[in-house]
């Protein structure tokens, strides 16, 4: 998921999506970089919410950061 969206700005094993899924915890206010299809880096805030149902999954909210 992180690769698909081009998210970066976190250190190695501190991938907020992986942590949210593995531990079942919310990760709020993560300062990240989003790579656009044009290749530009945009600063964003990411909120990651794990799904607590049988299917698992992850809800991600991205908002621009000034």
MARPA-310778 format. One record per residue (C-alpha): residue in one letter; residue number from 1; x, y, z. Coordinates in nm, 4 decimals. Each point is the difference from the previous one (the first is absolute). Layout:
# residues N
<site residuo="A" num="NUM" xx="X" yy="Y" zz="Z"/>
...
***
This chain:
# residues 66
<site residuo="X" num="1" xx="0.0000" yy="0.0000" zz="0.0000"/>
<site residuo="X" num="2" xx="0.2746" yy="0.2425" zz="0.0920"/>
<site residuo="X" num="3" xx="0.1843" yy="-0.0753" zz="-0.3235"/>
<site residuo="X" num="4" xx="-0.3159" yy="0.0371" zz="-0.2098"/>
<site residuo="X" num="5" xx="-0.0699" yy="0.3473" zz="0.1416"/>
<site residuo="X" num="6" xx="0.3661" yy="0.1025" zz="-0.0116"/>
<site residuo="X" num="7" xx="0.0044" yy="0.0791" zz="0.3715"/>
<site residuo="X" num="8" xx="0.3316" yy="0.0697" zz="0.1674"/>
<site residuo="X" num="9" xx="0.1520" yy="0.2104" zz="0.2724"/>
<site residuo="X" num="10" xx="0.0068" yy="-0.2699" zz="0.2667"/>
<site residuo="X" num="11" xx="0.2989" yy="-0.2004" zz="0.1149"/>
<site residuo="X" num="12" xx="0.0428" yy="-0.3606" zz="-0.1189"/>
<site residuo="X" num="13" xx="-0.2086" yy="-0.2229" zz="0.2257"/>
<site residuo="X" num="14" xx="-0.2193" yy="0.2888" zz="0.1204"/>
<site residuo="X" num="15" xx="-0.2400" yy="-0.0349" zz="-0.2936"/>
<site residuo="X" num="16" xx="-0.3247" yy="0.1308" zz="0.1578"/>
<site residuo="X" num="17" xx="-0.2224" yy="-0.2232" zz="-0.2169"/>
<site residuo="X" num="18" xx="0.1894" yy="-0.3154" zz="0.0969"/>
<site residuo="X" num="19" xx="0.0020" yy="0.0957" zz="0.3692"/>
<site residuo="X" num="20" xx="-0.3761" yy="0.0697" zz="-0.0043"/>
<site residuo="X" num="21" xx="-0.0729" yy="-0.3355" zz="-0.1624"/>
<site residuo="X" num="22" xx="0.2434" yy="-0.2067" zz="0.2070"/>
<site residuo="X" num="23" xx="-0.0870" yy="0.1447" zz="0.3399"/>
<site residuo="X" num="24" xx="-0.3618" yy="0.0989" zz="-0.0646"/>
<site residuo="X" num="25" xx="0.0609" yy="0.3567" zz="0.1147"/>
<site residuo="X" num="26" xx="-0.0829" yy="0.3375" zz="-0.1502"/>
<site residuo="X" num="27" xx="0.2857" yy="0.2154" zz="-0.1249"/>
<site residuo="X" num="28" xx="-0.1105" yy="0.3622" zz="-0.0051"/>
<site residuo="X" num="29" xx="0.1774" yy="0.3137" zz="-0.1184"/>
<site residuo="X" num="30" xx="0.2807" yy="-0.1759" zz="-0.1881"/>
<site residuo="X" num="31" xx="0.2049" yy="0.2558" zz="-0.1931"/>
<site residuo="X" num="32" xx="0.0640" yy="-0.1587" zz="-0.3391"/>
<site residuo="X" num="33" xx="0.0912" yy="0.0802" zz="-0.3584"/>
<site residuo="X" num="34" xx="-0.2277" yy="-0.0990" zz="-0.2883"/>
<site residuo="X" num="35" xx="0.1510" yy="-0.0483" zz="-0.3472"/>
<site residuo="X" num="36" xx="-0.2427" yy="0.1091" zz="-0.2720"/>
<site residuo="X" num="37" xx="-0.0274" yy="-0.1659" zz="-0.3397"/>
<site residuo="X" num="38" xx="0.1953" yy="0.2968" zz="-0.1365"/>
<site residuo="X" num="39" xx="0.2832" yy="-0.0892" zz="0.2391"/>
<site residuo="X" num="40" xx="-0.0409" yy="0.2979" zz="0.2334"/>
<site residuo="X" num="41" xx="0.0310" yy="-0.0449" zz="0.3760"/>
<site residuo="X" num="42" xx="-0.2894" yy="0.1459" zz="0.2023"/>
<site residuo="X" num="43" xx="-0.0024" yy="0.0248" zz="0.3813"/>
<site residuo="X" num="44" xx="-0.3063" yy="-0.1694" zz="0.1540"/>
<site residuo="X" num="45" xx="-0.1336" yy="-0.1102" zz="0.3368"/>
<site residuo="X" num="46" xx="-0.1067" yy="-0.3642" zz="0.0115"/>
<site residuo="X" num="47" xx="-0.2475" yy="-0.1599" zz="0.2390"/>
<site residuo="X" num="48" xx="-0.0102" yy="-0.3814" zz="-0.0064"/>
<site residuo="X" num="49" xx="-0.2914" yy="-0.1991" zz="0.1465"/>
<site residuo="X" num="50" xx="0.0118" yy="-0.3825" zz="0.0053"/>
<site residuo="X" num="51" xx="-0.3224" yy="-0.1872" zz="-0.0737"/>
<site residuo="X" num="52" xx="-0.1160" yy="-0.2131" zz="0.2922"/>
<site residuo="X" num="53" xx="-0.2202" yy="-0.2359" zz="-0.2008"/>
<site residuo="X" num="54" xx="0.0849" yy="-0.3463" zz="-0.1354"/>
<site residuo="X" num="55" xx="0.1202" yy="0.1348" zz="-0.3358"/>
<site residuo="X" num="56" xx="0.2611" yy="0.2286" zz="0.1523"/>
<site residuo="X" num="57" xx="0.1029" yy="0.2911" zz="-0.2139"/>
<site residuo="X" num="58" xx="0.0963" yy="0.3576" zz="0.0600"/>
<site residuo="X" num="59" xx="-0.1672" yy="0.3393" zz="-0.0301"/>
<site residuo="X" num="60" xx="0.2373" yy="0.2826" zz="-0.0881"/>
<site residuo="X" num="61" xx="-0.0748" yy="0.3733" zz="0.0084"/>
<site residuo="X" num="62" xx="0.2507" yy="0.2332" zz="-0.1681"/>
<site residuo="X" num="63" xx="-0.0179" yy="0.3774" zz="0.0385"/>
<site residuo="X" num="64" xx="0.2326" yy="0.2686" zz="-0.1392"/>
<site residuo="X" num="65" xx="0.2640" yy="0.1371" zz="0.2332"/>
<site residuo="X" num="66" xx="0.1056" yy="0.3638" zz="-0.0298"/>
***
